[in-house]
Amino acid sequence: MNKKVILWADDEIDLLKPHILFLHSKGYDVVTVTNGRDALDALQQQHFDLVILDENMPGISGLEALQQIKILQPTVPVIMITKSEEENIMNQAIGSKIADYLIKPVTPMQILLSIKKNLHSEALVTEKVEGDYRQEFMAISDKIGRAQGIDDWYDLYRTLVRWELTLSSADTGMTEMLKMQKDEANAAFCKMVRRNYESWLTGDAHPLRSDEVFRTSVLPLLDQGHKVCFVLIDNFRYDQWRTIAPLLSDYFNIEHDDLYTAILPTTTQYARNAIFSGLMPIDIERMFPDLWVDEDEEGKNVNEAPLIQTFLDRFRRKFRFSYHKVSDAPTGERLVQTFADLDNFDLNVLVFNFVDILSHARTESKMIRELANSDEAYRSLTESWFRNSYALEAFKLMAERGYKVVLTTDHGTIRVDNAVKVIGDKSVNTNLRYKVGRNLSYNAKQVFDIRQPKRFGLPAPNVSSAYIFALNRDFMAYPNNYNYYVQYFTDTFQHGGISMEEMLVPLVTLTRK
C-alpha cells in the first residue's frame, strides 16, 4: 500500500509537533504549512491524500482556503479544525462538503480516527465484513441443511440477501463464495417445493400465497377505515426492496416487512391475477371464464380491474376503488399530477411495470445487458430508477395524504445460466422457466412436472396438458438452434419457475411518519 501524504495547515503548527510525530509513527507523511496561501501553493505543486485545515489563520481564512481547495483538488477530503463553536462556521464548512469537523483542542487519536475514517474506511469495512461472513458461513450452511418449514426458508433467504447486499457494498472478494451458498440453498429450496407444493394448496398449514394477499393484507385495513394504496411493482425481488427501502425512510415507518410465497407459475398471468382475484387460476377460469386469458392469447393482465371487483363482490364489500397501471414515464407523471383524485376512493391499486420492463430489456438490449451485467448492477438500476422516477414522487404523495400503503409484487426473477433440453410442439408457450402443453419431452430429474394441473390449482388447456417448471438457475431450450438459444439467454433475468428469488417475495405495510 502506498504511503498516504497529508497536508496540515495551521498557524500554530509548531505546537502540533507531537501530533505530527504520532502520525509519522503510524506511517503517514505529513507536509506542514502555517497559512492558507501556502496550503494552496502546496496543492498546486503535488497531490495530497487528505488536508487538515485550521479555520482561524491569518490572511486567507480556513473557509476561504476550503473553497479554493475544492477547485484545485475537488476529491481530496478536508478535515477542518477550529477553536470556534459558532454554528454559522460549522454550517458553512459542512455545506462545502468537508470530510470532518473537529473542535480544538484535539488529541492525536482524534486526528488518527478521522484520517482512518476518510482514507481507510473502505478497507477496514471490507476486512470486518469478510471476517464476519467467514464466521457466519458455517452457520448459514447449517441453516440450509436444517431448513424445514417455510418460516425457516424466509429466515434463511433474508440472511442470504442481507449478506449479498453487505458484501457487494463492501467490495469484498467473498461474493463468489456467497453465490455458491445461495446456489446450494436454492437447490435445497427446489427440493422442498417439489415435496410440499401440492400440500400448500390443499392443506390447512401452508405459507401465505398469492391468492390470499388481498384478503389478509388489504381487507383488514379497509375494514378498519383506512384509506389504502396497494402498490404492486411487477417482477420485484426482495433484494430490490431492501435497496429502495432507505429511500422511503424519510416518509414512512415500516409497520410490517414480511415475505409471502408466490404461486406457480411465477408470472403475471397466474400469480398477479391470483392476487387481484383472491382465487387460484383454475378457479378464475371456472368462475369467470371471460376474465381468464389462455396461454396463446395476448394481454395476460388486461382484466385486473374487473378481477378486483369480483374479489370485493365475493366478500360483500362496497369499497370504491381505482386501478392504475403505469408502464412509462408519461403515465407516471399524469398519475402524480392528478394524485388528489385518488382521495375519492377507499382503495387505490397502482401497478408499476418498470422493473419487469427492465428485466425483459436486459434480455433484448445489448446496452441494458452491459448496464445490468450482475445482480448488483440490476439492483443499482432499480434503485436509480426509483430515486429519480414518478414512483418515488407517488410515494411521497401517499405519505402526505395519509394513506396506508401495502407494497408488494407478483413474483421475482432470477439470472439463469444453465440450459436444459425440452421438446414440445408449436402450441407450447414460449416462457423459458415453465412450459405447458401436450407431448412435452424432458428429463424429469431436471424439472418439477405437474401432470394433473387441476390438483395444483392450474387450468389445463387440453386434457393431456402438463406443466413443467425450471429449477435453480436453469432455463429451457429446444434442441433446434440449441447453441444459439444458450448463448442468447445465458445470464438473462427470467421468471416463471422455482427459486427463492422468484417465489419468496416482499409484502410490506407502510405508515406515514
Secondary structure by P-SEA (a helix, b strand, c coil): ccbbbbbbbccccccaaaaaaaaaaabbbbbbbccaaaaaaaaacccccbbbbbcccccccaaaaaaaaaaacccbbbbbbcccccaaaaaaaaaacccccccccccaaaaaaaaaacccaaaaaaaaaaaaaaaaaaaaaaaaaacccaaaaaaaaaaaaaaaaaaaaacccaaaaaaaaaaaaaaaaaaaaaacccccccccccccccccccccccaaaaaacccccccccccccaaaaaaacccccccccccccbbbbbccccccccaaaaaaacccaaaaaaaccccccccccccccccaaaaaaaaaaaacccccbbbbbbccaaaaaaaaaaccccccccbbbbbbcaaaaaaaaaaccaaaaaaaccaaaaaaaaaaaaaccaaaaaaaaaaaaccbbbbbcccccccccbbbbbbbccccccccccccccccccccccccccccccccccccccccbbbbbbcccbbbbcccaaaaaaaacccccccccccccccbbbbbbbbcc
